[in-house]
Amino acid sequence: MSLVVDASVVAKWFLPEIHSQAAERVLRSRKNLLAPDLVWAEVGSVLWKKVRRNEIAVEEADGIVKDFLRFPLQTYETKALLNTAWDLAKRTAVNVYDALYLALAVGQSCPLVTADRKFYEAIQKHWGSKVLWIENVS
């Protein structure tokens, strides 16, 4: 089975935040983990914000980036997902970045896991069977 994981889940693999233990369970689930290729930049951006806010040291972020690049994550080109993501963004009023994750889940016929409550609530009513809250993944 495959799961699409968004950047809110992936970042928690490396950073001790709320829902980090649930994110680790997803990582250890032995499921095929998928994401649009923008996940690399999104996680990098999260790390950079943490560095700029002095929440983590730049050396720690350097190590996380190196580790992240080795993680078992199958990525898909955003260009191939953009038309579907655009349509989904219009229908659900979420941003196109988030809609790319949903587009991948729809295209791969698998669930999307998120730890972003606002995103989850925005798409759950339309895509309930397609979206999983991080704490509800078994």
C-alpha positions as a LaTeX table, in Angstrom:
\begin{tabular}{lrrr}
\hline
Residue & $x$ (\AA) & $y$ (\AA) & $z$ (\AA) \\
\hline
Met1 & 0.00 & 0.00 & 0.00 \\
Ser2 & 1.10 & 3.56 & $-0.70$ \\
Leu3 & 0.59 & 6.78 & 1.23 \\
Val4 & 1.13 & 10.35 & 0.11 \\
Val5 & 2.81 & 12.31 & 2.89 \\
Asp6 & 2.81 & 16.08 & 2.91 \\
Ala7 & 5.58 & 18.34 & 4.19 \\
Ser8 & 3.83 & 18.79 & 7.54 \\
Val9 & 4.33 & 15.06 & 8.17 \\
Val10 & 7.82 & 14.80 & 6.69 \\
Ala11 & 9.18 & 17.70 & 8.75 \\
Lys12 & 8.07 & 15.91 & 11.90 \\
Trp13 & 10.39 & 13.00 & 11.05 \\
Phe14 & 13.26 & 15.32 & 11.94 \\
Leu15 & 11.89 & 17.93 & 14.34 \\
Pro16 & 10.48 & 17.24 & 17.81 \\
Glu17 & 7.02 & 18.76 & 17.44 \\
Ile18 & 3.48 & 17.80 & 18.27 \\
His19 & 2.52 & 14.69 & 16.27 \\
Ser20 & 6.18 & 13.72 & 15.71 \\
Gln21 & 5.59 & 10.25 & 17.17 \\
Ala22 & 2.66 & 9.69 & 14.83 \\
Ala23 & 4.82 & 10.85 & 11.89 \\
Glu24 & 7.49 & 8.33 & 12.92 \\
Arg25 & 4.85 & 5.58 & 12.89 \\
Val26 & 4.00 & 6.54 & 9.31 \\
Leu27 & 7.68 & 6.38 & 8.39 \\
Arg28 & 8.07 & 2.93 & 9.99 \\
Ser29 & 4.81 & 1.63 & 8.49 \\
Arg30 & 6.54 & $-0.16$ & 5.62 \\
Lys31 & 4.20 & 1.58 & 3.20 \\
Asn32 & 5.43 & 3.09 & $-0.03$ \\
Leu33 & 5.73 & 6.81 & 0.80 \\
Leu34 & 4.99 & 9.27 & $-2.01$ \\
Ala35 & 5.14 & 13.05 & $-2.38$ \\
Pro36 & 5.31 & 15.70 & $-5.09$ \\
Asp37 & 8.89 & 16.78 & $-5.67$ \\
Leu38 & 8.23 & 20.13 & $-4.03$ \\
Val39 & 8.46 & 18.33 & $-0.68$ \\
Trp40 & 12.25 & 18.72 & $-0.79$ \\
Ala41 & 11.97 & 22.52 & $-1.01$ \\
Glu42 & 9.13 & 22.73 & 1.51 \\
Val43 & 11.05 & 20.80 & 4.16 \\
Gly44 & 14.13 & 22.88 & 3.40 \\
Ser45 & 12.06 & 26.01 & 3.92 \\
Val46 & 10.76 & 24.72 & 7.27 \\
Leu47 & 14.34 & 24.06 & 8.39 \\
Trp48 & 15.50 & 27.49 & 7.25 \\
Lys49 & 12.69 & 29.16 & 9.21 \\
Lys50 & 13.73 & 27.20 & 12.30 \\
Val51 & 17.34 & 28.34 & 11.85 \\
Arg52 & 16.33 & 31.98 & 11.34 \\
Arg53 & 14.18 & 31.87 & 14.48 \\
Asn54 & 17.10 & 30.34 & 16.43 \\
Glu55 & 15.00 & 27.23 & 17.15 \\
Ile56 & 17.71 & 24.95 & 15.76 \\
Ala57 & 21.38 & 25.47 & 14.98 \\
Val58 & 22.46 & 25.71 & 11.36 \\
Glu59 & 24.72 & 22.67 & 11.89 \\
Glu60 & 21.72 & 20.63 & 13.04 \\
Ala61 & 19.76 & 21.75 & 9.98 \\
Asp62 & 22.73 & 20.81 & 7.75 \\
Gly63 & 22.62 & 17.29 & 9.19 \\
Ile64 & 18.87 & 17.03 & 8.75 \\
Val65 & 19.14 & 18.05 & 5.09 \\
Lys66 & 21.76 & 15.35 & 4.49 \\
Asp67 & 19.62 & 12.74 & 6.25 \\
Phe68 & 16.46 & 13.83 & 4.46 \\
Leu69 & 18.02 & 13.34 & 1.04 \\
Arg70 & 18.52 & 9.64 & 1.91 \\
Phe71 & 14.95 & 8.99 & 3.08 \\
Pro72 & 12.78 & 6.44 & 1.26 \\
Leu73 & 10.46 & 8.88 & $-0.41$ \\
Gln74 & 9.26 & 8.39 & $-3.98$ \\
Thr75 & 8.67 & 11.80 & $-5.55$ \\
Tyr76 & 6.66 & 12.87 & $-8.58$ \\
Glu77 & 7.15 & 15.92 & $-10.78$ \\
Thr78 & 4.88 & 18.81 & $-9.91$ \\
Lys79 & 4.55 & 19.68 & $-13.59$ \\
Ala80 & 2.67 & 16.42 & $-14.22$ \\
Leu81 & 0.37 & 17.10 & $-11.24$ \\
Leu82 & $-0.32$ & 20.79 & $-11.86$ \\
Asn83 & $-3.48$ & 20.58 & $-13.97$ \\
Thr84 & $-5.20$ & 18.31 & $-11.47$ \\
Ala85 & $-3.89$ & 20.34 & $-8.54$ \\
Trp86 & $-5.19$ & 23.54 & $-10.12$ \\
Asp87 & $-8.67$ & 22.04 & $-10.50$ \\
Leu88 & $-8.60$ & 20.70 & $-6.93$ \\
Ala89 & $-7.45$ & 24.07 & $-5.57$ \\
Lys90 & $-10.35$ & 25.80 & $-7.28$ \\
Arg91 & $-12.85$ & 23.26 & $-5.93$ \\
Thr92 & $-11.54$ & 23.13 & $-2.36$ \\
Ala93 & $-10.10$ & 26.66 & $-1.91$ \\
Val94 & $-6.74$ & 25.30 & $-0.70$ \\
Asn95 & $-3.49$ & 26.63 & $-2.09$ \\
Val96 & $-1.92$ & 24.95 & $-5.11$ \\
Tyr97 & 1.06 & 23.71 & $-3.07$ \\
Asp98 & $-1.26$ & 21.68 & $-0.84$ \\
Ala99 & $-3.44$ & 20.66 & $-3.77$ \\
Leu100 & $-0.39$ & 19.03 & $-5.39$ \\
Tyr101 & $-0.32$ & 16.48 & $-2.57$ \\
Leu102 & $-4.02$ & 15.79 & $-3.00$ \\
Ala103 & $-3.59$ & 15.51 & $-6.78$ \\
Leu104 & $-0.92$ & 12.87 & $-6.26$ \\
Ala105 & $-3.15$ & 10.92 & $-3.85$ \\
Val106 & $-6.03$ & 11.04 & $-6.34$ \\
Gly107 & $-3.78$ & 10.03 & $-9.23$ \\
Gln108 & $-2.19$ & 7.17 & $-7.31$ \\
Ser109 & $-5.51$ & 6.05 & $-5.74$ \\
Cys110 & $-4.08$ & 6.14 & $-2.25$ \\
Pro111 & $-4.62$ & 8.16 & 0.94 \\
Leu112 & $-2.95$ & 11.46 & 1.77 \\
Val113 & $-1.61$ & 11.90 & 5.32 \\
Thr114 & $-1.31$ & 15.37 & 6.78 \\
Ala115 & $-0.55$ & 17.06 & 10.10 \\
Asp116 & $-1.79$ & 20.41 & 8.83 \\
Arg117 & $-5.16$ & 20.86 & 10.56 \\
Lys118 & $-6.34$ & 23.72 & 8.35 \\
Phe119 & $-5.59$ & 21.75 & 5.17 \\
Tyr120 & $-7.14$ & 18.59 & 6.61 \\
Glu121 & $-10.37$ & 20.35 & 7.50 \\
Ala122 & $-10.55$ & 22.11 & 4.13 \\
Ile123 & $-10.35$ & 18.88 & 2.13 \\
Gln124 & $-11.80$ & 16.32 & 4.52 \\
Lys125 & $-15.42$ & 17.16 & 3.72 \\
His126 & $-14.84$ & 16.62 & $-0.02$ \\
Trp127 & $-12.18$ & 13.94 & 0.10 \\
Gly128 & $-12.88$ & 12.20 & 3.42 \\
Ser129 & $-11.77$ & 8.74 & 2.30 \\
Lys130 & $-8.68$ & 10.17 & 0.62 \\
Val131 & $-7.29$ & 12.21 & 3.52 \\
Leu132 & $-6.04$ & 10.92 & 6.86 \\
Trp133 & $-5.21$ & 12.92 & 9.97 \\
Ile134 & $-1.70$ & 12.04 & 11.17 \\
Glu135 & $-2.87$ & 10.61 & 14.48 \\
Asn136 & $-5.38$ & 8.31 & 12.74 \\
Val137 & $-2.86$ & 6.40 & 10.62 \\
Ser138 & $-2.39$ & 2.86 & 11.81 \\
\hline
\end{tabular}
